[in-house]
Amino acid sequence: MKAQGIDSLAALKRAMQEARRDAEREVVREREAVAAARLERDLFAATVGQVLPLRRTVVALPLRPRPPAVPQQRTRDEAAVLVESISDEFDVESLLETDDMLSFRRRDIGPEVVRKLRRGVWALQGELDLHGLRRDEVRETACAACASSTARAMARRGGSRC
């Protein structure tokens, strides 16, 4: 507390006296706590009586150092999780066969045609990349690909289909 003038010296004096009283009370509390702890220790010693410490036994140290603690089961579990995360053991064909909403085929094409395509019985003879094209460009590209495929099939008699 900083004195602002002569009038505030009385308040400063009171604050200093209060701080001194608080410090004296704290010293008294500490002395009482030490005395209470000493009294408890003396009471325990009087109640138990004279005791002898236990004999210290010599513990035999192992001849070789212990191996490091390696969590082997945790390592195996993490490896199994990694394998399972890479291979999901999921058969798309079984899912597509159970739900007609997941794959599209025209009404006049039977389910065996789709199944043979998925299994690779029929090999693809060409690819058509339509990414980045607009609707009109896609239509033109698809028509041109079908026309060229049909022309090749006619030339070979029984070649690829579109």
C-alpha positions as CSV (number, residue, x, y, z in Angstrom):
1,M,0.0,0.0,0.0
2,K,1.4,3.3,-1.0
3,A,0.9,6.5,1.1
4,Q,-0.8,9.3,-0.8
5,G,-0.3,11.9,1.9
6,I,-0.1,12.5,5.7
7,D,-3.8,11.5,6.1
8,S,-3.2,8.1,4.6
9,L,-0.4,7.2,7.0
10,A,-2.8,6.1,9.7
11,A,-4.4,3.6,7.2
12,L,-1.0,2.4,6.2
13,K,-0.1,1.8,9.9
14,R,-3.3,-0.2,10.4
15,A,-2.6,-2.3,7.4
16,M,1.0,-3.1,8.5
17,Q,-0.3,-4.0,12.0
18,E,-2.9,-6.3,10.5
19,A,-0.2,-8.0,8.3
20,R,2.0,-8.5,11.4
21,R,-0.9,-10.1,13.4
22,D,-1.6,-12.4,10.5
23,A,2.0,-13.5,10.3
24,E,2.0,-14.1,14.1
25,R,-1.2,-16.2,13.9
26,E,0.4,-18.3,11.1
27,V,3.5,-19.0,13.2
28,V,1.3,-20.0,16.1
29,R,-0.7,-22.4,13.8
30,E,2.5,-24.0,12.5
31,R,3.8,-24.5,16.1
32,E,0.5,-26.1,17.1
33,A,0.6,-28.4,14.1
34,V,4.1,-29.6,14.9
35,A,3.2,-30.1,18.6
36,A,0.1,-32.2,17.6
37,A,2.2,-34.3,15.2
38,R,4.8,-34.9,18.0
39,L,2.0,-35.8,20.5
40,E,0.5,-38.3,18.0
41,R,3.9,-39.9,17.3
42,D,4.6,-40.2,21.1
43,L,1.2,-41.7,21.7
44,F,1.8,-44.3,19.0
45,A,5.2,-45.2,20.4
46,A,3.8,-45.5,23.9
47,T,0.9,-47.7,22.7
48,V,3.0,-50.0,20.6
49,G,5.9,-50.2,23.0
50,Q,9.4,-51.1,22.1
51,V,9.8,-52.7,18.7
52,L,12.8,-54.1,16.8
53,P,13.1,-53.4,13.1
54,L,12.8,-56.4,10.8
55,R,15.9,-58.1,9.7
56,R,16.9,-57.1,6.2
57,T,17.1,-60.1,3.9
58,V,19.4,-60.2,1.0
59,V,17.5,-60.6,-2.3
60,A,19.3,-62.7,-4.9
61,L,19.7,-60.8,-8.1
62,P,19.0,-62.8,-11.3
63,L,22.0,-64.1,-13.1
64,R,20.9,-62.6,-16.5
65,P,19.0,-59.4,-17.1
66,R,15.3,-59.7,-17.8
67,P,14.2,-59.4,-21.4
68,P,12.5,-56.1,-22.3
69,A,8.8,-56.1,-22.0
70,V,7.4,-56.3,-25.5
71,P,3.6,-56.4,-25.9
72,Q,3.6,-59.3,-28.3
73,Q,-0.2,-59.8,-28.3
74,R,-0.7,-56.1,-29.0
75,T,1.7,-56.3,-31.9
76,R,-0.2,-59.2,-33.4
77,D,-3.5,-57.4,-32.9
78,E,-2.2,-54.3,-34.7
79,A,-0.9,-56.4,-37.6
80,A,-4.3,-58.2,-37.9
81,V,-6.1,-54.9,-37.9
82,L,-3.8,-53.6,-40.6
83,V,-4.5,-56.7,-42.7
84,E,-8.2,-56.4,-42.2
85,S,-8.2,-52.7,-43.1
86,I,-6.4,-53.4,-46.4
87,S,-8.5,-56.4,-47.3
88,D,-12.1,-55.9,-46.4
89,E,-13.2,-59.4,-47.5
90,F,-16.1,-57.8,-49.3
91,D,-17.5,-59.5,-52.4
92,V,-19.2,-56.9,-54.6
93,E,-20.8,-59.5,-56.8
94,S,-22.8,-61.0,-53.9
95,L,-24.1,-57.6,-52.9
96,L,-25.0,-56.7,-56.5
97,E,-26.8,-60.0,-57.0
98,T,-28.9,-59.5,-53.9
99,D,-30.0,-56.0,-54.6
100,D,-31.2,-54.9,-58.0
101,M,-31.0,-51.2,-57.0
102,L,-27.2,-51.3,-56.8
103,S,-26.6,-52.2,-60.5
104,F,-28.4,-51.2,-63.6
105,R,-29.2,-53.4,-66.6
106,R,-31.7,-53.0,-69.3
107,R,-34.8,-55.2,-69.2
108,D,-33.8,-57.2,-72.3
109,I,-30.4,-58.1,-70.8
110,G,-30.5,-61.1,-68.4
111,P,-28.6,-61.2,-65.1
112,E,-26.2,-63.8,-66.5
113,V,-24.8,-61.2,-68.9
114,V,-24.0,-58.9,-66.0
115,R,-22.5,-61.8,-64.0
116,K,-20.3,-62.8,-67.0
117,L,-19.1,-59.3,-67.5
118,R,-18.1,-58.9,-63.8
119,R,-16.3,-62.3,-63.8
120,G,-14.3,-61.3,-66.9
121,V,-15.7,-64.1,-69.1
122,W,-16.0,-61.5,-71.9
123,A,-13.0,-59.3,-72.3
124,L,-13.3,-55.6,-73.0
125,Q,-12.2,-54.7,-76.5
126,G,-12.1,-51.0,-76.0
127,E,-12.5,-48.1,-73.6
128,L,-14.3,-44.8,-73.9
129,D,-13.2,-42.0,-71.5
130,L,-16.1,-39.5,-71.1
131,H,-14.7,-37.5,-68.2
132,G,-14.7,-33.8,-68.7
133,L,-17.0,-33.9,-71.7
134,R,-20.4,-32.2,-71.8
135,R,-23.6,-33.9,-72.6
136,D,-23.5,-33.1,-76.4
137,E,-19.9,-34.1,-76.6
138,V,-20.6,-37.4,-74.8
139,R,-23.4,-38.2,-77.2
140,E,-21.2,-37.5,-80.2
141,T,-18.3,-39.5,-78.8
142,A,-20.4,-42.5,-77.8
143,C,-22.2,-42.6,-81.2
144,A,-18.8,-42.4,-83.1
145,A,-17.5,-45.3,-80.9
146,C,-20.5,-47.4,-81.5
147,A,-20.4,-46.7,-85.3
148,S,-16.7,-47.7,-85.5
149,S,-17.3,-50.8,-83.3
150,T,-20.1,-51.9,-85.5
151,A,-18.0,-51.3,-88.7
152,R,-15.2,-53.4,-87.3
153,A,-17.7,-56.1,-86.2
154,M,-19.1,-56.2,-89.7
155,A,-15.6,-56.5,-91.2
156,R,-14.7,-59.4,-88.9
157,R,-18.1,-61.0,-88.7
158,G,-18.9,-61.6,-85.0
159,G,-16.4,-59.2,-83.5
160,S,-17.0,-56.7,-80.8
161,R,-20.5,-55.3,-79.9
162,C,-21.5,-51.9,-78.8
